[in-house]
Amino acid sequence: MTKTPKRPRDPSQLAKLMVDIATGEDQQVVRTAAEAKAAKAGSAGGPARARALTPKQRSEIASIAAQARWKKATD
């Protein structure tokens, strides 16, 4: 049994959803393809950014991230 997709609030997205349902296009296939593309871009972008930063910049970014993680854990 397939799960009914959530109804979007935006009228244009709702129209697209209705067309996709009427034509029988599978939303899950579209969603997973987009996720795969984003994952591929993210895996390439991280190392490129690390090469572009100086060690001091990387250290500053890491300390800010660590502070955010510790703050989140105590809230």
Phi, psi and omega in degrees: 000131181272146180279137178287129180292151178294140182282120180288153179277329181288128182300323180290323177291324177296318178298317179296319178299317180296320178294317179299319179293318182293324181273350177083015178289140183272119181295326183295322180295318179295318182294317182289327177294319179293321178295322179294319179295318180294321180295321179294318179294320180293323181289337177273327185287324182298306178297325179295319179293320180297322178292329184281337183272151174280160178303323179294318179296317178299320180296316179297316179297318180295321180291323177295318179295320179295318178298320179295320179295317181292322179296319181295323182292329182273342181286000000 
